[in-house]
Amino acid sequence: MSDFLSFHTLSQILINGLLFGTMYGIAAIGVSLIFGTMQIIFIAQGSLIILAAYISFWLFLLLFIDPFLSILIIVPIFMLLGGGLYQVLFRKVAYAGKNPSLLIAFGFMIMLENLISLLWTPNTRAIKTSYTAYGIEMLGLQVSFTRLVAFVLAMLATVVVTFFLKRTLMGKAVRAASEDLGAATMIGIGTHWVNSITFSIGIGLAGLAGVATAMTFPFDPYFGFIFSLKALIAVAFGGIGSVWGALVGGILLGVIESLGFFFLSGVWADGISYVVFLLVLMLKPEGLFSGFKRIA
Amino acid sequence: MLRVNSLNVSYGDAQALWDVTFHVREKEICSIVGANGAGKTTTLSTILGMIRPFSGQVEFLGSRIEGKRPHAIVDLGISLVPEGRRLFSKLTVLENLELGAFAKQARPLAKQTMTWVTEIFPILEERKGQLAGALSGGMQQMLAIGRGLMAKPKLLMLDEPSLGLAPLIVKMLFEVIQKLNDRHVTILLVEQNIHQALKISQNAFVMKTGKIVLMGKGGELMADPEIKKAYMGVLE
């Protein structure tokens, strides 16, 4: 037993899960923000992440742009894309209830998946840089360099988003609108404007998550839907409307999957995360961390 | 300053306002009184642009505003303190006030306006770090009015401000409204607390099932036997 499961192995599993889970975490923050104001699950989030992954793959392959550098290109572009996406696809139906928005998001996801497989073929891709295989020894544990960087980026992004929501007037307006959209409208906050902002941030985060994914894991066009589902689970863990909750929920999901992968098998890893998802919804539907002070 | 002209509004098939016509003059307190479901809140929502009328005009300071979006109307200088206060309970008192000045015109003046508002409601300054949801009912109403004032309104619309408040707080509230009016804020007040409302208003309208059925000076209406019988519970 001690050979099979030493403290060292367990720590290694936990750290891998933690690093992988931050991907889910950043995806979940975007989903959570958009849900806050639009009241819909933005199901295309995962596919946008994969789109960003493919773009950084292309930038790397064709233009020799390092993934780290491509973050600076892709995140701003995705932020603009997010705002534009709202104006073009969702603005018209914003007052028509949730169903049209949800259907549009679903259709958009299918369109993206097919567009991606048309442009890049459905083959699995990965970015191989000179430092992809590079690992760091930390307290006797092997930590992949790229995954560690992705983790740090996720933390930074969360801090920036929290700062925006807590400290700027625009961010406060977003929080106000996600609490009471009608009241926000009455005091002169434009609904379309707030929705554009949340889309912009949410999709910007998808850009970041996409590049981070491309650096650390192989991906294919249809992984996006799974990614959206995982983000949804992470949001449910963290409680809707909480930025840090979403991040921690994502990390928790990563750790659970990593443990399931090790103790049962890779086939079961997904199954386990859905079982835990159902358990959370049944036993603590308000999220695991409710009762703590909400950040946003 | 505000002219509402034969306003007709319906929710689906149900018509809520029938030919509502009234004026609010500059620097006055004007009240709309009446029972539940008379269309008072609908009238205010329509003025603010939350609901589109199917016919009729709303004119504010000489320009037509019906059909404009709420943020544009707030920007012109109309501010609504909604029924039930509708504060952002998970935001602090200070954040609620800051958002009150979100409108384009008001935003650059937010700091000065804040000083003005906290001078009227010193308690808000003391509680600025607290979550709005943690305040007592009376204090929440003060904050809601404060948030409305942060928009630097020329016309402040108050929807049932005394609802659910203790009598002593209600008395304070009407004093505050009077005080605001003394500082040249024009006020359009919707109230079920008819006695108090008529006492402080120069002009008043009585609404019943979507129509204006009576109008007059606040004092005259108070003496009206019909009003006394219907709304003030005076026995013959």
HADDOCK unambig.tbl for C-alpha pairs under 7 A between the chains (distance, minus, plus):
assign (segid A and resid 173 and name CA) (segid B and resid 99 and name CA) 6.64 0.50 0.50
assign (segid A and resid 176 and name CA) (segid B and resid 88 and name CA) 5.87 0.50 0.50
assign (segid A and resid 179 and name CA) (segid B and resid 88 and name CA) 6.53 0.50 0.50
assign (segid A and resid 180 and name CA) (segid B and resid 88 and name CA) 6.94 0.50 0.50
assign (segid A and resid 183 and name CA) (segid B and resid 86 and name CA) 5.88 0.50 0.50
assign (segid A and resid 185 and name CA) (segid B and resid 70 and name CA) 6.52 0.50 0.50
assign (segid A and resid 185 and name CA) (segid B and resid 71 and name CA) 6.88 0.50 0.50
assign (segid A and resid 186 and name CA) (segid B and resid 70 and name CA) 6.30 0.50 0.50
assign (segid A and resid 186 and name CA) (segid B and resid 80 and name CA) 6.81 0.50 0.50
assign (segid A and resid 187 and name CA) (segid B and resid 74 and name CA) 6.83 0.50 0.50
assign (segid A and resid 187 and name CA) (segid B and resid 100 and name CA) 6.03 0.50 0.50
assign (segid A and resid 188 and name CA) (segid B and resid 70 and name CA) 6.00 0.50 0.50
assign (segid A and resid 188 and name CA) (segid B and resid 71 and name CA) 3.84 0.50 0.50
assign (segid A and resid 188 and name CA) (segid B and resid 74 and name CA) 5.57 0.50 0.50
assign (segid A and resid 188 and name CA) (segid B and resid 102 and name CA) 6.43 0.50 0.50
assign (segid A and resid 188 and name CA) (segid B and resid 103 and name CA) 5.51 0.50 0.50
assign (segid A and resid 189 and name CA) (segid B and resid 71 and name CA) 6.01 0.50 0.50
assign (segid A and resid 189 and name CA) (segid B and resid 102 and name CA) 6.58 0.50 0.50
assign (segid A and resid 190 and name CA) (segid B and resid 71 and name CA) 5.93 0.50 0.50
